[in-house]
Amino acid sequence: MTDAADLYVHAETQGRPGAPLVVTLHGTGGTERQFHDAASDLLPGAHVVSPRGDVSEGGALRFFRRAAEGVYDMDDLARATEAMARFVSAHRDRVGATRTIALGYSNGANIAASVALAHPEVFTDLALLHPLIPWDPAPQPGLAGTRILVTAGRRDPICPAPMTEALIAYLSAQDAQVTSEWHAGGHEIAPAEVEALTAFLRG
């Protein structure tokens, strides 16, 4: 039986004893290296674990299947959510981290959010860059107090601004500690997002 810590091919950087664990989650078409080194630069001394998506969409790696843009395979999302929760929890327990941070972009932000909705105890902090949650989540009182950063582009064709605003409103209604950072562009990561992410990780 596969150990939970090896459910995904992953990159790993050992941090200092007692340091936070940062789990970086790439976007569609990325790899485990997309944000791995950046996490160490943004939060020096942290443990960093970066899984590789196990679903291929025409050769582009993802963490769960979809039928079309914004149309998720909810059964496969449920499978991926449980696998990711087990993977992250195993690495958190291994390094003994008391603070576990998700840093996810696009598809990576979506799987991080799905894990938090189902298992709010897994992450203490979530940095969700350009997330898209195209369903109405059930109330999740376990998110109360969770630090969450949401970043987005006002003209993002993949993650429409009204849907991002609805997600922010939902998270706020769960009593999460939500901050947001918007830029005027699209799905790209803007310098202001990096600044907000740096402040969030070091906060």
Residue pairs with C-beta under 8 A, 6 or more apart in sequence:
3 90
4 86
4 87
4 89
4 90
5 87
5 90
5 91
5 94
7 51
7 83
7 84
7 86
7 87
8 51
8 52
8 53
8 54
8 83
8 84
8 87
9 32
9 51
9 52
9 54
10 32
10 49
10 50
10 51
10 52
10 87
11 32
11 33
11 36
11 48
11 49
11 50
12 48
12 49
12 50
13 36
13 39
13 40
13 47
13 48
14 47
14 95
15 21
15 45
15 46
15 47
15 48
15 95
16 45
16 46
17 96
18 96
18 98
19 45
19 46
19 47
19 95
19 97
20 43
20 46
20 47
20 97
20 98
20 99
20 100
20 101
21 46
21 47
21 48
21 49
21 91
21 92
21 95
21 97
21 99
21 100
21 101
22 39
22 43
22 46
22 47
22 48
22 49
22 101
22 103
22 201
23 48
23 49
23 50
23 51
23 88
23 91
23 100
23 101
23 102
23 103
23 112
23 123
24 32
24 34
24 35
24 36
24 38
24 39
24 48
24 49
24 50
24 103
24 104
24 108
25 35
25 50
25 51
25 63
25 102
25 103
25 104
25 105
25 107
25 108
25 109
25 111
25 112
26 32
26 34
26 35
26 50
26 52
26 53
26 61
26 105
26 107
26 108
27 34
27 105
27 106
27 107
27 108
27 130
28 53
28 57
28 60
28 61
28 62
28 106
28 107
29 60
29 61
30 53
30 61
30 105
30 108
31 52
31 61
32 50
32 51
32 52
33 50
34 50
34 105
35 50
35 103
35 105
35 108
36 48
36 50
39 46
39 48
39 50
39 103
40 46
40 48
42 197
42 198
42 201
42 202
43 101
43 201
43 202
46 101
47 91
47 95
47 97
49 88
49 91
51 63
51 84
51 87
52 61
53 61
53 62
53 63
53 107
54 61
54 63
54 80
54 83
55 61
55 62
55 63
55 64
55 65
55 76
55 80
56 62
57 65
57 66
62 107
63 80
63 84
63 107
63 108
63 110
63 111
64 72
64 73
64 76
64 77
64 79
64 80
64 81
64 107
64 110
64 111
65 72
65 73
65 76
65 77
66 72
66 73
67 73
69 158
70 132
70 134
70 158
71 134
72 110
72 134
72 135
74 135
77 111
77 114
80 111
80 114
81 111
81 114
81 115
81 118
81 119
82 118
84 111
84 112
84 114
84 115
85 115
85 118
85 119
85 122
88 100
88 102
88 115
88 122
88 123
89 122
92 100
92 122
98 124
99 124
99 125
100 122
100 123
100 124
100 125
101 123
101 124
101 125
101 126
101 127
101 201
102 112
102 115
102 116
102 123
102 125
102 126
102 127
102 128
103 127
103 129
103 197
103 201
104 110
104 111
104 112
104 113
104 126
104 127
104 128
104 129
104 131
105 129
105 130
105 189
106 129
106 130
106 131
106 132
106 158
106 159
106 187
109 128
109 129
109 130
109 131
109 132
110 131
110 132
110 133
112 123
112 126
112 128
112 131
113 126
113 128
113 131
113 133
113 167
114 133
115 122
115 123
116 122
116 123
116 126
116 140
116 143
116 146
117 137
117 138
117 140
117 143
120 140
120 142
120 143
120 146
121 142
123 146
124 146
124 147
125 146
125 147
125 148
125 149
125 200
125 201
126 146
126 147
126 148
126 149
127 148
127 149
127 151
127 197
127 200
127 201
128 148
128 149
128 150
128 151
129 151
129 189
129 193
129 197
130 151
130 152
130 153
130 156
130 158
130 159
130 164
130 187
130 189
131 150
131 152
131 159
131 164
131 167
132 158
132 159
132 163
132 164
133 163
133 167
134 163
137 170
139 173
139 174
140 174
141 174
141 175
143 171
143 174
143 175
143 176
144 174
144 175
144 176
145 175
145 176
145 177
146 176
146 177
147 176
147 177
147 200
147 203
148 171
148 176
148 177
148 178
148 179
149 178
149 179
149 180
149 181
149 196
149 197
149 200
150 164
150 167
150 168
150 171
150 178
150 179
150 180
150 181
151 180
151 181
151 182
151 183
151 189
151 193
151 196
151 197
152 159
152 161
152 164
152 180
152 181
152 182
152 183
153 159
153 161
153 182
153 183
153 184
153 185
153 186
153 187
153 188
153 190
154 161
154 182
154 183
154 184
154 185
155 161
155 184
155 185
155 186
156 164
156 185
156 186
156 187
157 186
157 187
158 186
158 187
159 187
161 182
168 178
168 180
171 178
172 178
179 196
179 200
181 192
181 193
181 196
183 190
183 192
183 193
